[in-house]
Amino acid sequence: MSDPIQTAVVTGASRGFGRAIAAALVARGTHVVGIARDERELRTVRDELGDRFTPVAADATDEALAQQVIREQRPCLLVLNAGATPHVAPVQEQTWETFSRNWEVDTRHVFTWTGAALREPLAPGSLVLSMSSGAALGGSPLSGGYASAKAAVRYLRQYGAEESERAGLGIRFVTVLPNMTPVGGVGEAGIKGYAARAGVDRETFIEGRQPILHLEQVGKAVVELAGNRDSGAEYRLGGEGLSLIG
Ligand SMILES: NC(=O)c1ccc[n+]([C@@H]2O[C@H](COP(=O)([O-])OP(=O)(O)OC[C@H]3O[C@@H](n4cnc5c(N)ncnc54)[C@H](OP(=O)(O)O)[C@@H]3O)[C@@H](O)[C@H]2O)c1
């Protein structure tokens, strides 16, 4: 990394991708403010990662929280990773509440933190990195509104970058679209659903999707993008690593 990042915020830091990202950043000497709702899980992460990890048990969609954390901590990296586990069922078995679940958490919190990052604003050279999904490219018919919620995350990146440019704020906005992987709760739910639909067991389904994305690669990818001021705007992330879109 060229300039060491002093403070980062990672949403959804208690499990899966977020926990791996927090660990990778702490290992580079970054102070990580980790946000998730379950205080007990966050405390476990704090026990593992030590003083450089500050747990904040809160709902990441809360606008007042976003403003307060940015004002008090002055982060130069926001990793907007928090996400709900989709209700895995075909469209005719969804209710509007289950269908819109990922809009209410994933999209809403990216909307909230993007606005706060531009209004406060973050310091020039800061990075807002949001977690979309490969599902945003091709859809995910068993995941309700998940794919569309993640497509909206891509648009929010674009809108944030345009506003930063117009106001000369110098804030970078990058989106990562990971492949489905069982190492996070979201991917595990999808894999079980798609394996059942294909009539194969979980392990056979995973075998057919090699190389699978691992947690260390997720942490490494975020560290790499944070350190690359000349990065592109959108990347796919799979077992082969990062690849630029477009
Ligand atoms: N795993 C995959 O295959 C995959 C693929 C593509 C994209 N993604 C995306 O990557 C991100 C992480 O996925 P994952 O599989 O690592 O998920 P995960 O293991 O289920 O972890 C989700 C994290 O988000 C937190 N969270 C959920 N709702 C929250 C809220 N309202 N406020 C604050 N924190 C909240 C959870 O903690 P609490 O429940 O305690 O709040 C947890 O820390 C998600 O955005 C997901 O859509 C995952």
The ligand as an SDF file (V2000), in Angstrom:
LIG
                    3D

 48 52  0  0  0  0  0  0  0  0999 V2000
  -20.7750  -14.7820    0.1230 N   0  0  0  0  0  0  0  0  0  0  0  0
  -20.9530  -14.6040   -1.1750 C   0  0  0  0  0  0  0  0  0  0  0  0
  -20.9560  -15.5510   -1.9500 O   0  0  0  0  0  0  0  0  0  0  0  0
  -21.1620  -13.2250   -1.7350 C   0  0  0  0  0  0  0  0  0  0  0  0
  -21.1090  -13.0630   -3.1220 C   0  0  0  0  0  0  0  0  0  0  0  0
  -21.3010  -11.7810   -3.6640 C   0  0  0  0  0  0  0  0  0  0  0  0
  -21.5200  -10.7090   -2.8340 C   0  0  0  0  0  0  0  0  0  0  0  0
  -21.5740  -10.8920   -1.4850 N   0  0  0  0  0  0  0  0  0  0  0  0
  -21.8270   -9.7190   -0.6500 C   0  0  0  0  0  0  0  0  0  0  0  0
  -20.7670   -9.5700    0.2640 O   0  0  0  0  0  0  0  0  0  0  0  0
  -21.2490   -9.0390    1.4970 C   0  0  0  0  0  0  0  0  0  0  0  0
  -20.8480   -9.9730    2.6450 C   0  0  0  0  0  0  0  0  0  0  0  0
  -21.4320  -11.2460    2.4170 O   0  0  0  0  0  0  0  0  0  0  0  0
  -21.1450  -12.4670    3.4130 P   0  0  0  0  0  0  0  0  0  0  0  0
  -21.4640  -13.7050    2.6550 O   0  0  0  0  0  0  0  0  0  0  0  0
  -19.8310  -12.2890    4.0490 O   0  0  0  0  0  0  0  0  0  0  0  0
  -22.3340  -12.2410    4.4850 O   0  0  0  0  0  0  0  0  0  0  0  0
  -22.4970  -12.7970    5.9990 P   0  0  0  0  0  0  0  0  0  0  0  0
  -21.4740  -13.8220    6.3170 O   0  0  0  0  0  0  0  0  0  0  0  0
  -23.9430  -13.1640    6.1540 O   0  0  0  0  0  0  0  0  0  0  0  0
  -22.2130  -11.4930    6.8730 O   0  0  0  0  0  0  0  0  0  0  0  0
  -23.0800  -10.3850    6.7670 C   0  0  0  0  0  0  0  0  0  0  0  0
  -22.5600   -9.3010    7.6900 C   0  0  0  0  0  0  0  0  0  0  0  0
  -23.4120   -8.1410    7.5330 O   0  0  0  0  0  0  0  0  0  0  0  0
  -23.8750   -7.7440    8.8380 C   0  0  0  0  0  0  0  0  0  0  0  0
  -25.1620   -7.0730    8.7170 N   0  0  0  0  0  0  0  0  0  0  0  0
  -26.3140   -7.5460    8.1660 C   0  0  0  0  0  0  0  0  0  0  0  0
  -27.2850   -6.6070    8.2710 N   0  0  0  0  0  0  0  0  0  0  0  0
  -26.7290   -5.5300    8.8940 C   0  0  0  0  0  0  0  0  0  0  0  0
  -27.2070   -4.2630    9.2850 C   0  0  0  0  0  0  0  0  0  0  0  0
  -28.4800   -3.8790    9.0750 N   0  0  0  0  0  0  0  0  0  0  0  0
  -26.3640   -3.4080    9.9130 N   0  0  0  0  0  0  0  0  0  0  0  0
  -25.0770   -3.7670   10.1600 C   0  0  0  0  0  0  0  0  0  0  0  0
  -24.5680   -4.9480    9.8020 N   0  0  0  0  0  0  0  0  0  0  0  0
  -25.3810   -5.8160    9.1690 C   0  0  0  0  0  0  0  0  0  0  0  0
  -23.9240   -9.0620    9.6400 C   0  0  0  0  0  0  0  0  0  0  0  0
  -23.9120   -8.8340   11.0390 O   0  0  0  0  0  0  0  0  0  0  0  0
  -25.2670   -8.6910   11.9230 P   0  0  0  0  0  0  0  0  0  0  0  0
  -26.2520   -9.6810   11.3620 O   0  0  0  0  0  0  0  0  0  0  0  0
  -24.8310   -8.9580   13.3210 O   0  0  0  0  0  0  0  0  0  0  0  0
  -25.7030   -7.2680   11.7450 O   0  0  0  0  0  0  0  0  0  0  0  0
  -22.6240   -9.6990    9.1700 C   0  0  0  0  0  0  0  0  0  0  0  0
  -21.5320   -9.1150    9.8350 O   0  0  0  0  0  0  0  0  0  0  0  0
  -22.7660   -8.8790    1.3200 C   0  0  0  0  0  0  0  0  0  0  0  0
  -23.0640   -7.5780    0.9310 O   0  0  0  0  0  0  0  0  0  0  0  0
  -23.0670   -9.8700    0.2080 C   0  0  0  0  0  0  0  0  0  0  0  0
  -24.2590   -9.5740   -0.5070 O   0  0  0  0  0  0  0  0  0  0  0  0
  -21.3880  -12.1120   -0.9200 C   0  0  0  0  0  0  0  0  0  0  0  0
  1  2  1  0
  2  3  2  0
  2  4  1  0
  4  5  1  0
  4 48  2  0
  5  6  2  0
  6  7  1  0
  7  8  2  0
  8  9  1  0
  8 48  1  0
  9 10  1  0
  9 46  1  0
 10 11  1  0
 11 12  1  0
 11 44  1  0
 12 13  1  0
 13 14  1  0
 14 15  2  0
 14 16  1  0
 14 17  1  0
 17 18  1  0
 18 19  2  0
 18 20  1  0
 18 21  1  0
 21 22  1  0
 22 23  1  0
 23 24  1  0
 23 42  1  0
 24 25  1  0
 25 26  1  0
 25 36  1  0
 26 27  1  0
 26 35  1  0
 27 28  2  0
 28 29  1  0
 29 30  1  0
 29 35  2  0
 30 31  1  0
 30 32  2  0
 32 33  1  0
 33 34  2  0
 34 35  1  0
 36 37  1  0
 36 42  1  0
 37 38  1  0
 38 39  2  0
 38 40  1  0
 38 41  1  0
 42 43  1  0
 44 45  1  0
 44 46  1  0
 46 47  1  0
M  CHG  2   8   1  16  -1
M  END
$$$$
